[in-house]
Amino acid sequence: MTTTQPAGPTDHDTAAGVLDVLIIGGGFSGLYQLDRLRDLGFDVKVWDSAGGLGGVWWWNCYPGARTDTVGHIYQFAHKDLWKDFDFRERFPDHAEVREYFEHVDRKLELSKDIEFDTFAAQARWDEDRREWTVVSADGKQQRARVVLVATGFGSKPLYPDIPGTDTFEGECHHTARWPQGGIDMTGKRVVIIGTGASGVQVFQEAAKVAAEVTLFQRTPNLALPMGQRSLDHAANDEVRKGLPERFATRYTAFAGFDFTFMDEQGATAGPEQLRATYERFWAEGGFPIWLGMYSDLLADEAVNRTFYDFWREKVHERVHNPVTAELLAPETPPHPFGVKRPALEQDYFDLFNRDGVRLVDQNDEPVLEITPKGVVTGNGLIECDVIALATGFDNNRGGIMAIDIQGVGGERLQDKWADRVDTFMGLSTAGFPNMIFLYGPQSPSGFCNGPTSAEYQGDIVVEFLEHLRERGHTRFESTGDAEKEWTAHVDELFEGSLFTRARSWYWGANVPGKPAQMLNYSGGLVSYFGKWDEVRAGGYPQYELD
């Protein structure tokens, strides 16, 4: 970054094509950094592998893709961008989220500093020059003093290892790499593999129009009612009246939403009070059921079980076939409620009552192979025209490790993190100077609303870079001791929670061969940013600055 001219790079550096900051990734975090740093005079650009604005929302264009956060909260508070954008639905779909990004672009003119269709394949650190050289998959090169890796936690799709996938004669796509033009499933025979959020969403669309739908389930999704509704301009205006206060709440809530846990504990509530509370939250829908009810819901297993039993009752009321109902909501919980991120559903459970819809338990009837005509299990061939691979992501670290990052002495990040991820606050790792991860592993990413993290974590990054520039530092690197302490803290929180009870992407258990460790900070935003306040007040002792 610039040390002699706080307003920007020197003429020599500009001619040499050396940026102050290169941002890899153009989602919420990347765009926020671009605008903030550009305003402060940093010479900054974004590389994004997507073909247009939106980050993960450019890639996730599969049928039914939509946010699980209320649209008005799933946006920037930054620069009053919220004042003149209307959402058509309480939970907007992918097309509407893209429209929102286009609105942001019109206001801030971000695209002029973004290179789309540019996949960062390699980054090499030069100790003598104190800068990175980043190389794209098509051979483009960019030098930068600082690299911000804003690839997000869901940028690397996880493909199942099923023999014969490439032989299928129909359409077979991962939900995160769905054709931009879409696929018409009307009258088709559709197989969906996976029941995470994308599997639930694709199923809800396919089951309404397809001739046949077969859904393969490994673990039941403890999906919650979305509480969707349409919004007109007047409704948007009414919501906007209270948005400043709701935005403020995002920074004090556990997970960056506009709500947090109640003060009451379920352990002290009687059965009637528990039931009344559950019914009240159920009627409203959304994530307050998960992160806005009793403060001990995710810590006390007995309280947790009372809600699971309530949830199971609701599912069985809607699914007519008792065998299917039991597969979807078994008497014995597959894991405690809430230790996997629940999906929000609109009519997911009701659609199993339709003719032509079948639920398959992958534990009893796994997919053995894919042939040109369909999917083969132990019970034979399921002929189909479309296969949707709703098999999730190599979350948190996957997008970062898709880049061949070579740090001090040529050490590769892929080697350093092969057996274990170690970071300081999810922001940096020893041996890789002048590099910061945004929304990355060991940060609150999996437990934080994306735009909230983009702004709140983004502000501390911008402040840190300003601090370095003002004091003439051209090199920063977090220490090994600092990251060991942070990893131990993340692990301690994890091991004392119920999150150990589910094989989830929160701790890498969804990826075969991936080292299992907690990859998301589960202590809440107030704790996380409180710790950063201590770091800043102490003069950043966890970093070697030069």
Summary of the structure (lengths in Angstrom):
residues: 546
radius of gyration: 23.6
end to end distance: 12.3
largest distance: 73.0
contacts: 1862
relative contact order: 0.14
helix: 37%
strand: 18%
